[in-house]
């Protein structure tokens, strides 16, 4: 899954994450500008004991030119059939 698609999916639903989830995958994407790191996005994919899938993403852009730094924390929860859940 591309970073763009993952970020788009994460932005669809914001909600707190269950604590009994088993991590399936986690990783990081780095944002570059003229060969220098300008920020990064950390993500994790986990599954709860009832089969619910949880995708979390946190984006950090400390070198953004704005006075107020953009902050994106997103969570996508799906049912075992991969439909978004509330």
C-alpha positions as CSV (number, residue, x, y, z in Angstrom):
1,X,0.0,0.0,0.0
2,X,1.4,3.4,-0.9
3,X,2.0,6.0,1.7
4,X,-0.7,8.2,0.1
5,X,-3.3,5.5,0.2
6,X,-2.4,4.6,3.8
7,X,-2.6,8.2,4.9
8,X,-5.9,8.7,3.1
9,X,-7.4,5.6,4.8
10,X,-6.1,6.8,8.2
11,X,-7.8,10.2,7.7
12,X,-11.2,8.7,7.1
13,X,-11.8,7.9,10.8
14,X,-10.4,9.4,13.9
15,X,-11.0,7.4,17.1
16,X,-9.1,6.1,20.2
17,X,-7.3,2.8,19.9
18,X,-7.9,-0.4,21.9
19,X,-5.1,-1.4,24.3
20,X,-5.4,-5.2,23.7
21,X,-4.4,-5.0,20.0
22,X,-1.6,-7.2,18.6
23,X,0.8,-5.3,16.3
24,X,1.0,-6.8,12.8
25,X,3.3,-4.2,11.2
26,X,4.9,-0.8,11.9
27,X,7.1,1.5,10.0
28,X,8.1,5.0,9.0
29,X,8.1,7.2,5.9
30,X,10.5,10.2,5.7
31,X,9.7,13.4,3.8
32,X,12.7,14.9,2.0
33,X,13.3,18.4,0.5
34,X,16.5,18.9,-1.5
35,X,18.0,15.7,-0.2
36,X,17.4,16.6,3.5
37,X,14.9,15.1,5.9
38,X,12.0,17.5,6.6
39,X,9.7,15.2,8.6
40,X,8.4,11.7,9.0
41,X,5.3,9.7,9.4
42,X,5.1,6.7,11.7
43,X,2.4,4.1,11.2
44,X,1.3,0.9,12.9
45,X,-1.2,-1.8,11.9
46,X,-2.7,-4.0,14.6
47,X,-5.5,-6.5,15.1
48,X,-7.7,-6.8,18.3
49,X,-8.8,-10.1,19.7
50,X,-12.2,-9.8,18.1
51,X,-10.7,-9.3,14.6
52,X,-10.9,-5.6,14.3
53,X,-8.1,-4.0,12.3
54,X,-6.5,-0.7,13.5
55,X,-4.3,1.5,11.4
56,X,-2.6,4.4,13.2
57,X,-0.5,7.2,11.6
58,X,1.3,10.1,13.2
59,X,3.0,12.7,11.0
60,X,5.7,15.1,12.4
61,X,6.9,18.0,10.3
62,X,9.2,19.9,12.6
63,X,10.8,21.9,9.8
64,X,7.7,23.2,8.2
65,X,7.9,26.8,7.3
66,X,4.7,27.8,9.1
67,X,4.7,29.4,12.6
68,X,2.2,26.7,13.8
69,X,3.5,23.3,12.8
70,X,1.1,20.9,11.1
71,X,0.2,17.8,13.2
72,X,-1.7,14.8,11.9
73,X,-2.7,11.9,14.1
74,X,-5.2,9.6,12.5
75,X,-6.7,6.2,13.3
76,X,-8.7,3.9,11.1
77,X,-10.7,1.1,12.7
78,X,-12.3,-1.6,10.5
79,X,-14.5,-4.6,11.3
80,X,-13.1,-8.1,10.5
81,X,-14.7,-7.7,7.0
82,X,-12.6,-4.5,6.5
83,X,-15.6,-2.1,6.6
84,X,-15.0,1.1,8.7
85,X,-16.3,0.9,12.2
86,X,-17.2,3.7,14.6
